[in-house]
């Protein structure tokens, strides 16, 4: 309430737009790199793979949960030609340990909260926060809003007011869709 009381509404909207825009640039860069690596390994087959997984991606985007598309994604990967043994091992492994989008979001959110409270974080602290979030993101649940618990714990660890979580709630859903 204190942050909202001292800030102009237009300033708040601009602040949220900067946060969301920066996050979208970061997550788009991640997607670009992942698709580029896919093209390096799969060449023209990458187009076929992307066509097969577009439906699961849309479902994951709209439900804000990658867990919802697990069966469909498994089916599409097997139809693409990936062996059942590989899909049944690698896909759950990726769901559990490869949560780069969530890690990026939690870093953005923690730094955003610190900035909203006027807390300066030196570069060393920011890198330490990044490393902590890289480790803690590995066990995060694949459900909507699960990252808020990790953000709260991280904020507490770095003496950032935990109640700052309320500041990211208005845009958390939209960020969750992209990550």
N, C-alpha and C positions, 0 to 999 in steps of 0.2 A: 504494500500500500504506500510505503514511503517513497519508493521509486516512481510510482504512478502519480503521486501527489505533487512531486516537484518537477515533473517533466510535462512538456506540452504534448497534446495528442498527436500532432503532426510529427513531432520529433520521435515519438514512440513508434509510429508507423514506419518512419524512415529507418529507425534502428532495427526493427524487425525485418524490413525489406533487405537491409544490408546483411543481416545474419543469414536469412534464408537464401539470398543471392550468393553469398560466399559459400554456403554449404552446397548449393546446386553446382557451382563451379567446381568445387572439390570432388563431389560425387560423380559429376560428368567426366572429369579427368580420370578418375578411377575406372569408370566404365569404358572410356576410350582406350585406356591402356590394356584392359582385360580383353576387349574385342580385338585390338591390334595383335596381342600375343596369340589369340585364337587364330587369326589369319596367318600368322607366321607358321603355326604348326599344322593347321588344317587346310590352308590355301582356299580353294573355291568351295570346299565342303563346309566352310564356316557359314556361307550364305544359307545352305540347307539347314544347318543346325539352328541358326537364328530364326528361320521360318518355323521350325518345329517348336521352339521354346517361347515364341512370342505369346501364345495363349497363357502358359503358366506365369510369364512375367506380368501380363495384364492382371491376372487374378491376384498375384502377390502384391502388386501395386495397389489395387483397389481394396484389398482386405488388410493391408499393412502387415501381412504375415507370410513369410516364405514357407512356414510349416504347412500352410493350407494347400500348397501346390506340390508337396513332396511326391504323392502317388502319381500325379500327372507328369511331373518332370522325370520321374523314374521310367515311366512308360515311354515318353518321348525320346529319352536318351537311348533306351534299348532299341526303339524303332530306328534310330539314327545309326545304330550298329555298334554301340558300346556294349561289351560283354556284361552279362548279368552280375558276375562276380565283382567286376570293377565298379559298376554302378552301386551295387548294394554295400560296398565298402567305402568308396570315395564320397558319395553324396552325403551320407550321415556324418562322415568326418568333416566335410566342408560346412555342413550345417552347424556343427558343434564348435569348430575351431577357426573357421575362416570368416569372421564377421567384421571385415574391414569397414563397411559402411557404418555399422554401429559404433565402431571405435572412432571413426572420423566425427560422427555426430556428437558423441560424448565429449570429445575434445573441444569441438566448436561450442557446445552448450556450456561446458565448465568455464571456458575462457570468456564467453558472453556474459555469464553470471558475474564473474569477477569484474569485468569491465563495467557492468551496470552498477555495481557497488563501489566503483572507483578504486578497486584494488589492483595495484600494479604487480604484474608477475614478470620477474626477470626471465631472460631466455633460458637459463638453467632450470628454473622452476617449470617453465612451459615444457621443456624436453622431459623432465622427470614426470610431469603429469601425463605426457604422451606415452611414456614407457609404462606407467602404472595402468593407463587405460588400455594399452595394447595387451597387457597380461589379463586384466579383469574382463575384457571383452570376450575372451576365449571361453568363458563359462556362462555367458549371458543366455537367458532363455530366448527362444525364437518367437516370443509373443509380443504384441503391441505394448508399449510403455515399460517394458522390462528394463530398458536402459536408464530410466529415471532413478532407479534404485542405485545403480552404479554411479551416476552423476552425483547423487546426494552423498554417497560415501566418499567420492573423490573430492567434492567440495569441502566436506568436513576434514579430510586429511590435509588439505592445503589452506585451512583457515578461511575459507570462503563461506559466507552465510548459506546454510543448507536451505533456508526458506526461499532462496533465490530460484529454486526449482519452479516456483509459481510463475516466474517470469518467462519461462520457456514453454509453459503449458499451452498458450494460445497458438503456437506454431508447431508444437511437437508432432501432432498428427500428420501434418503435411511433410515434415522432415522424415517421419517414420515411413511414409509411402515410398520415398525415393531410396532409402537405405535398405 
